[in-house]
Amino acid sequence: MMFLAAALFVLIFVLLMPQCQAFFHSSAEGAAAFMTAWAPFSYIVMGLLLIGPMAAMYLMHTWPKHVEPENPMAKYRRDSPSADDD
């Protein structure tokens, strides 16, 4: 766990470097240019990528709960002995 904290600490300083910020900025510009060039298809794909997880979460929340069937042998089970039976 300590290694993860140290790695995140170093990652913060790496992300603050100007070269890293320039790379992310150019990547974002390239993605925006690509989406504009392939406008109808890229927006459909992005919509599917955003709607898919939401639809899956909706299905998981609205799926019927599993109900365990009643034990058919429960009616044949004897009552537990009590102290009054002595």
Residue, then its C-alpha position, 0 to 999 in steps of 0.5 A: m500500500m505504501f508503494l501505491a501511495a509513493a507511485l501516486f505522489v510521483l505521478i502527480f509531479v510527472l503530470l505537472m511537467p510541461q512536456c506531459q501537459a503539452f502531450f495531453h493537450s495535443s492528444a485532446e486536440g487530435a481527438a477533437a479533430f478526429m471526432t469532427a472529421w468523422a462526425p456522425f459515426s464518432y458521435i454515435v460510437m461515443g453515445l454508445l460508450l456512454i449509454g452502455p454502462m448506464a443501461a447495464m446499471y439500470l438492468m442490474h437495479t431493475w432485475p427481479k430479485h432471486v427468491e429461494p424456493e421453500n424447502p419441500m421437506a420443511k413440513y416433515r421436519r420434527d419440532s425441536p425438543s423442548a424442556d417441557d417434554d421431559 
